[in-house]
Amino acid sequence: MVQFKQTNIMFVKTKSCPKDVSEWRTREKNFNCSYPKEVYHCLSDGYGRLGETCIKGLASWVEKDYCPEYNMDTNNVNTVPCHGTTDCPSKAFKSNEVYEYPVCVQEGTTLMNGGPSSLSKDVIALSVAAGVFVLLVVLSVMALLCYRKRRSQETRNRKEEKIHLLSADIPPFYKTSIFHKANAFLKDGGKILCLIGEWGSGKSTTAKEVYMSITGRTPAVIEDILKFDVSTCQDSIIVEEALPRESISEIETSDIVEKMISLC
């Protein structure tokens, strides 16, 4: 038995993971995780090694066409594209139910470098609509152009503050399929990125992580564009909330446009 240890974290190498729920429960019981504080997992570590471990907190949700992967640095679960030719996950599932998809837990399979990612149908929605939404899109484009112009004029390094997204009460950020697709979209020259979802689904956190991954900088997050003071802007911005649905007066619209022109 080979054990990979990092501080008090243990990842016990195994030749195979459970093939069904019955075997999973037996192995789970024998591994003796501190349920409900910990959840038993048997996963690939991204280097072709299978292993068993106890992960703190709840099992993670894994999207269709993705596989769970153990991250030894954080003792958490990441999600990576499934590179199998057949039998990839056909629906969302929990990371401790990976026995339903053997393609995700085959020994010697390197998930993180297995090949090109296949885009699923739930791609990031990009659309242009009339009225308020058009204005929001224009503001996003102008903010990006402003960032690029300011970056080209920099003459010295600036000490930047890192966003501490993690704390004892906030779960760590998992790099989901949306994160990977957003990164790929912007790296391929994408200009406008809109994250659409329900309240509390993680849009703001994902936007900040994508921004920092692409630029290495701390984003300025604007919650009320109508009250935004351009004199405080030192870098590109993220508009965290949509503009009000009710009509915006011509004076307010003109004021917003003048602010964005001043930034650039």
Secondary structure, DSSP 4 states (H G I P E B T S, - for coil): --EEEETTEEEEE-S---SSHHHHHHHHHHHT--TTTEEEEEEE-SSS-EEEEEEESSPPEE-TTEEEEEETTTTEEEEEE---SS----S-EEGGGGGG-GGGG-TT--STTSSPPPPPS-PPP----STHHHHHHHHHHHHHHHHHHHHHT--S----PPP---BTTBPPP---HHHHHHHHHHHTT---------TTSSHHHHHHHHHHHHHSSPPEEES-GGG--GGG--S-EEE-SPPPSS---HHHHHHHHHHHHHH-
